[in-house]
Amino acid sequence: MNVRLHHDLAEFTALTRPLLAADPVRHSIALTVLALLLRVPPEGDEPAPVLLSVHRDGVLAAAALCTPPREALVSALPAHCAGAVIEVLAATHPHLSGAGGPRNEAEAFARCWSAYTGASVHQRIAQRVFALHRLTPPVGVPGAARRAGATDLELLAQWRQDFADEATGGLRPRVRPATDQAQSGRRRCGDAVGDR
């Protein structure tokens, strides 16, 4: 098993996208993060993403990525590949904040990380993916849909923060004020996916 640490985001994305896109629900966060990184790459003193691929007999077998200080995304990292990835990660990024992904992959990664580094392991949050099969529009709701404008930025930022607090139990950092984002004309990767 061979683990490669990538420094070229476009190359890593091209290599791993077929693996991730084969199950877009399972890998939705990883696919979203890669798409956002391609659109808005880190700049200045922002840490570079950590991009790892695992190859067996020259064939891609697994992938993991991380946008420090956020946790590693391990949805495409089967348990039997976790140890090899952890050897590389522990040497290059020893202060990893955690792992996120489907329970089996995340728990296997956490157990291996703990065994390798001595770090303690605990579950911070459990989430599920839900599918909407049929949308029934609400009736009897006052008001009408309209496009948000500049005067709505504070309200939208508050709604977003309220959602992040409820969805993550307050584990995510505070959302940057919407006016700062609007003035800069840029969105950071984490800001676009609930500070994930």
Backbone hydrogen bonds, N-H to C=O, Kabsch-Sander energy under -0.5 kcal/mol:
donor,donor_aa,acceptor,acceptor_aa,energy
2,N,55,H,-2.9
4,R,53,S,-3.0
6,H,4,R,-0.6
6,H,51,L,-3.2
9,L,7,H,-0.7
12,F,8,D,-2.5
13,T,9,L,-2.7
14,A,10,A,-2.5
15,L,11,E,-2.1
16,T,12,F,-2.7
17,R,13,T,-2.5
20,L,16,T,-2.5
21,A,17,R,-3.6
22,A,18,P,-1.0
23,D,20,L,-1.4
27,H,23,D,-2.0
28,S,25,V,-1.2
31,L,27,H,-2.7
32,T,28,S,-2.3
33,V,29,I,-2.9
34,L,30,A,-2.4
35,A,31,L,-2.2
36,L,32,T,-2.4
37,L,33,V,-2.6
38,L,34,L,-2.2
39,R,35,A,-1.7
40,V,36,L,-3.2
46,E,43,E,-2.1
50,V,66,C,-3.3
51,L,6,H,-0.6
51,L,49,P,-0.6
52,L,64,A,-2.8
53,S,4,R,-2.3
54,V,62,A,-2.7
55,H,2,N,-3.2
56,R,59,V,-2.7
59,V,56,R,-1.6
61,A,54,V,-3.7
62,A,54,V,-1.5
63,A,76,A,-2.0
64,A,52,L,-2.2
65,L,73,L,-1.4
66,C,50,V,-1.9
67,T,71,E,-0.5
70,R,67,T,-2.2
72,A,98,G,-2.7
73,L,65,L,-3.7
74,V,72,A,-0.7
74,V,100,G,-2.7
77,L,74,V,-1.8
81,C,78,P,-2.2
82,A,78,P,-0.8
82,A,79,A,-0.9
83,G,79,A,-0.6
85,V,81,C,-1.7
86,I,82,A,-2.7
87,E,83,G,-1.8
88,V,84,A,-1.1
89,L,85,V,-2.8
90,A,86,I,-3.1
91,A,87,E,-1.0
92,T,88,V,-1.9
93,H,89,L,-3.9
96,L,93,H,-0.8
100,G,72,A,-3.1
106,A,102,P,-2.9
107,E,103,R,-3.0
108,A,104,N,-2.1
109,F,105,E,-2.5
110,A,106,A,-2.6
111,R,107,E,-2.7
112,C,108,A,-2.3
113,W,109,F,-3.0
114,S,110,A,-2.6
115,A,111,R,-2.5
116,Y,112,C,-2.5
117,T,113,W,-3.0
118,G,114,S,-2.5
119,A,113,W,-0.5
124,R,122,H,-0.5
133,H,131,A,-0.7
136,T,134,R,-0.6
152,D,149,G,-1.9
153,L,150,A,-1.4
156,L,152,D,-2.8
157,A,153,L,-2.6
158,Q,154,E,-2.2
159,W,155,L,-2.6
160,R,156,L,-2.5
161,Q,157,A,-2.5
162,D,158,Q,-2.9
163,F,159,W,-2.5
164,A,160,R,-2.6
165,D,161,Q,-2.8
166,E,162,D,-2.3
167,A,163,F,-3.3
168,T,164,A,-2.1
169,G,165,D,-0.9
170,G,164,A,-0.5
170,G,165,D,-0.9
171,L,168,T,-1.1
180,D,177,P,-0.8
181,Q,177,P,-1.5
182,A,178,A,-2.7
183,Q,179,T,-2.3
184,S,180,D,-2.0
185,G,181,Q,-1.7
186,R,181,Q,-0.6
192,A,188,R,-1.2
192,A,189,C,-0.8
193,V,189,C,-0.6
193,V,190,G,-0.8
194,G,191,D,-0.6
195,D,190,G,-3.4
196,R,190,G,-0.7
